[in-house]
Amino acid sequence: MPTAADGPEVERLRARIVLLEEQNEQLRGALTTRILVEQAKGVLIERLDLPAEEVFELMRAASRRSRLKMQTLAAELLSSRTTPEYIMREVRHLQDPSV
């Protein structure tokens, strides 16, 4: 049976549980995003016949230039059979930086 002395300890544990639940949710979100990005990388590797490192840099640059979150960019790639134009611009830039 809890005593009055247990009060602060119980509150500390409750606060810790809330913090851990928040961290767990953040990690789940990050994992979901990571899976989405990895799938999109695979699609671009297949479509463009480029190494994984170049594809990730390409996605990162396209995300920055188009002001889209990486997960939004990845979702767009996965939802279409064609590669969005802003990605193709990055491919052209990768092949010829003066473009």
Backbone hydrogen bonds in HBPLUS format (Angstrom, degrees):
<---DONOR---> <-ACCEPTOR-->    atom                        ^
c    i                          cat <-CA-CA->   ^        H-A-AA   ^      H-
h    n   atom  resd res      DA  || num        DHA   H-A  angle D-A-AA Bond
n    s   type  num  typ     dist DA aas  dist angle  dist       angle   num
A0006-ASP N   A0003-THR O   2.94 MM   3  5.29 145.8  2.06 107.0 117.2     1
A0007-GLY N   A0004-ALA O   3.28 MM   3  5.57 155.4  2.34 106.3 113.0     2
A0010-VAL N   A0006-ASP O   2.81 MM   4  5.92 162.6  1.84 167.5 173.5     3
A0011-GLU N   A0007-GLY O   2.97 MM   4  6.18 163.3  1.99 156.8 161.6     4
A0012-ARG N   A0008-PRO O   2.90 MM   4  6.07 152.0  1.98 142.2 150.2     5
A0013-LEU N   A0009-GLU O   2.94 MM   4  6.19 155.5  2.00 146.9 153.2     6
A0014-ARG N   A0010-VAL O   2.88 MM   4  6.16 154.8  1.94 149.5 156.8     7
A0015-ALA N   A0011-GLU O   2.95 MM   4  6.15 162.2  1.98 149.2 153.6     8
A0016-ARG N   A0012-ARG O   2.96 MM   4  6.18 150.5  2.05 141.5 150.2     9
A0017-ILE N   A0013-LEU O   2.90 MM   4  6.17 151.4  1.99 147.3 154.6    10
A0018-VAL N   A0014-ARG O   3.01 MM   4  6.34 160.3  2.05 152.2 156.7    11
A0019-LEU N   A0015-ALA O   3.01 MM   4  6.26 163.3  2.04 149.0 153.5    12
A0020-LEU N   A0016-ARG O   2.90 MM   4  6.12 161.7  1.93 150.3 155.3    13
A0021-GLU N   A0017-ILE O   2.87 MM   4  6.07 154.0  1.94 150.4 157.6    14
A0022-GLU N   A0018-VAL O   2.99 MM   4  6.25 155.5  2.06 150.5 156.8    15
A0023-GLN N   A0019-LEU O   2.95 MM   4  6.23 161.5  1.98 151.6 156.8    16
A0024-ASN N   A0020-LEU O   2.87 MM   4  5.99 155.7  1.92 144.7 151.8    17
A0025-GLU N   A0021-GLU O   3.01 MM   4  6.24 157.3  2.07 145.3 150.6    18
A0026-GLN N   A0022-GLU O   3.00 MM   4  6.27 158.5  2.05 150.4 156.2    19
A0027-LEU N   A0023-GLN O   2.90 MM   4  6.14 159.3  1.94 152.0 157.5    20
A0028-ARG N   A0024-ASN O   2.94 MM   4  6.18 152.8  2.02 147.8 155.4    21
A0029-GLY N   A0025-GLU O   3.01 MM   4  6.25 157.3  2.06 147.5 153.3    22
A0030-ALA N   A0026-GLN O   2.91 MM   4  6.18 158.4  1.96 149.0 155.2    23
A0031-LEU N   A0027-LEU O   2.90 MM   4  6.06 155.5  1.96 146.2 152.8    24
A0032-THR N   A0028-ARG O   2.96 MM   4  6.18 157.8  2.01 147.6 153.4    25
A0033-THR N   A0029-GLY O   2.97 MM   4  6.23 161.1  2.01 150.2 155.1    26
A0034-ARG N   A0030-ALA O   2.86 MM   4  6.06 158.7  1.91 147.2 153.7    27
A0035-ILE N   A0031-LEU O   2.93 MM   4  6.16 158.5  1.98 151.1 155.9    28
A0036-LEU N   A0032-THR O   3.07 MM   4  6.30 160.9  2.11 148.1 153.1    29
A0037-VAL N   A0033-THR O   2.90 MM   4  6.14 162.8  1.93 156.6 161.0    30
A0038-GLU N   A0034-ARG O   2.90 MM   4  6.08 161.6  1.94 149.7 155.1    31
A0039-GLN N   A0035-ILE O   2.96 MM   4  6.17 154.7  2.02 148.3 155.0    32
A0040-ALA N   A0036-LEU O   3.01 MM   4  6.26 159.4  2.05 147.4 153.1    33
A0041-LYS N   A0037-VAL O   2.83 MM   4  6.09 153.6  1.90 150.1 158.0    34
A0042-GLY N   A0038-GLU O   3.03 MM   4  6.27 156.9  2.08 143.7 149.3    35
A0043-VAL N   A0039-GLN O   3.04 MM   4  6.41 151.1  2.12 146.6 154.4    36
A0044-LEU N   A0040-ALA O   2.97 MM   4  6.29 163.9  1.99 154.4 157.8    37
A0045-ILE N   A0041-LYS O   2.81 MM   4  6.04 157.1  1.86 155.5 162.6    38
A0046-GLU N   A0042-GLY O   3.08 MM   4  6.24 157.3  2.13 143.7 149.2    39
A0047-ARG N   A0043-VAL O   2.83 MM   4  6.11 164.2  1.86 152.9 157.7    40
A0048-LEU N   A0044-LEU O   2.78 MM   4  5.60 167.2  1.79 150.4 154.2    41
A0049-ASP N   A0045-ILE O   2.90 MM   4  5.13 131.7  2.13 128.7 137.8    42
A0055-VAL N   A0051-PRO O   3.01 MM   4  6.30 157.6  2.06 155.2 162.5    43
A0056-PHE N   A0052-ALA O   2.94 MM   4  6.18 158.2  1.98 152.0 157.1    44
A0057-GLU N   A0053-GLU O   3.10 MM   4  6.35 164.0  2.13 147.2 151.4    45
A0058-LEU N   A0054-GLU O   2.84 MM   4  5.98 153.6  1.91 145.8 154.0    46
A0059-MET N   A0055-VAL O   2.87 MM   4  6.11 159.0  1.91 150.0 155.1    47
A0060-ARG N   A0056-PHE O   2.86 MM   4  6.09 158.7  1.90 150.7 157.1    48
A0061-ALA N   A0057-GLU O   2.88 MM   4  6.05 162.7  1.91 150.0 154.4    49
A0062-ALA N   A0058-LEU O   2.89 MM   4  6.07 163.3  1.92 150.2 155.3    50
A0063-SER N   A0059-MET O   2.84 MM   4  5.95 152.9  1.91 145.8 153.5    51
A0064-ARG N   A0060-ARG O   2.99 MM   4  6.23 159.6  2.04 147.3 152.3    52
A0065-ARG N   A0061-ALA O   2.87 MM   4  6.08 176.9  1.87 159.7 160.4    53
A0066-SER N   A0062-ALA O   2.93 MM   4  5.81 154.1  2.00 142.0 149.1    54
A0067-ARG N   A0063-SER O   2.97 MM   4  5.68 111.4  2.45 130.5 145.0    55
A0068-LEU N   A0063-SER O   2.98 MM   5  4.95 147.4  2.09 140.7 147.7    56
A0067-ARG N   A0064-ARG O   3.17 MM   3  5.02 147.5  2.28  96.5 106.2    57
A0072-THR N   A0069-LYS O   3.01 MM   3  5.21 124.6  2.32 102.0 116.4    58
A0073-LEU N   A0069-LYS O   3.00 MM   4  6.34 164.0  2.03 160.0 164.2    59
A0074-ALA N   A0070-MET O   2.88 MM   4  6.09 163.1  1.91 151.2 156.1    60
A0075-ALA N   A0071-GLN O   2.96 MM   4  6.07 156.4  2.01 138.9 145.3    61
A0076-GLU N   A0072-THR O   2.96 MM   4  6.23 156.5  2.01 150.1 156.2    62
A0077-LEU N   A0073-LEU O   2.99 MM   4  6.30 158.8  2.04 152.0 157.8    63
A0078-LEU N   A0074-ALA O   2.97 MM   4  6.22 157.2  2.03 150.4 156.5    64
A0079-SER N   A0075-ALA O   3.00 MM   4  6.10 131.4  2.24 140.7 153.0    65
A0079-SER N   A0076-GLU O   3.25 MM   3  5.18 134.1  2.48  93.3 105.5    66
A0087-ILE N   A0084-PRO O   3.00 MM   3  5.48 138.4  2.18 110.5 121.9    67
A0088-MET N   A0084-PRO O   3.15 MM   4  6.58 157.4  2.21 147.9 154.7    68
A0089-ARG N   A0085-GLU O   2.84 MM   4  6.14 148.7  1.93 155.6 164.3    69
A0090-GLU N   A0087-ILE O   3.01 MM   3  5.15 117.9  2.41  98.0 113.2    70
A0091-VAL N   A0087-ILE O   2.98 MM   4  6.40 146.6  2.09 146.8 157.1    71
A0092-ARG N   A0088-MET O   2.95 MM   4  6.25 162.6  1.98 151.2 154.6    72
A0093-HIS N   A0089-ARG O   2.88 MM   4  6.12 152.4  1.96 143.6 152.2    73
A0094-LEU N   A0090-GLU O   2.78 MM   4  5.95 148.4  1.88 143.6 152.3    74
A0095-GLN N   A0091-VAL O   2.94 MM   4  6.23 151.9  2.02 148.9 156.4    75
A0096-ASP N   A0092-ARG O   2.79 MM   4  5.97 148.2  1.89 145.8 155.3    76
A0099-VAL N   A0096-ASP O   2.94 MM   3  5.85 170.6  1.95 134.9 137.2    77
